[in-house]
């Protein structure tokens, strides 16, 4: 696959993430707040940490696949 295809895929994922983040930030539900948020911080951080571990792992896997593909 040509290199520009990888750039396009990366750009589309980044654009999707930025748009989704802005939509969530400006949503009515987000502006109203959640009074139980502070009570649930342990489970929130556990879920967020798991998300980051999976994302970093997939990123490294993609890097390895890319390095093997260009070799």
C-alpha positions in Angstrom: 0.0 0.0 0.0 1.4 3.5 -0.8 2.5 5.7 2.0 -0.1 8.4 1.4 -2.8 5.8 2.1 -1.5 5.4 5.7 -1.4 9.2 6.0 -5.0 9.4 4.8 -6.2 6.7 7.3 -4.3 8.4 10.1 -5.8 11.8 9.2 -9.3 10.4 9.1 -9.0 8.7 12.5 -7.5 11.9 14.0 -10.3 14.0 12.4 -13.0 11.7 13.7 -11.5 11.9 17.2 -11.4 15.6 17.2 -15.0 16.0 15.9 -16.3 13.5 18.4 -14.5 15.2 21.3 -15.9 18.6 20.3 -19.4 17.2 20.0 -19.2 15.6 23.4 -17.8 18.8 24.9 -20.6 20.9 23.6 -23.4 18.5 24.3 -26.3 19.6 26.5 -25.8 16.6 28.8 -22.2 17.4 29.3 -22.9 21.0 30.2 -25.5 20.0 32.8 -22.9 17.9 34.6 -23.1 14.7 36.5 -23.4 14.9 40.4 -22.2 11.3 40.7 -19.0 11.9 38.7 -16.9 12.5 41.8 -18.3 9.3 43.5 -17.3 7.2 40.5 -13.7 8.3 39.9 -12.2 4.9 40.6 -14.2 3.1 38.0 -13.8 6.0 35.5 -10.0 5.9 35.9 -9.9 2.2 35.6 -11.9 2.2 32.4 -9.8 5.1 31.0 -6.5 3.3 31.9 -7.7 0.2 30.2 -8.6 2.2 27.1 -5.1 3.7 27.0 -3.4 0.4 27.5 -5.4 -1.1 24.6 -4.8 1.9 22.4 -1.0 1.9 23.0 -0.8 -1.8 22.5 -2.6 -1.5 19.1 -0.4 1.4 18.2 2.8 -0.7 18.8 1.3 -3.6 16.9 0.6 -1.2 13.9 4.2 0.0 14.1 5.5 -3.5 14.0 3.3 -4.5 11.1 4.4 -1.3 9.3 8.1 -2.0 9.9 7.7 -5.6 8.7 5.8 -4.5 5.7 8.5 -2.1 4.5 11.3 -4.5 5.1 
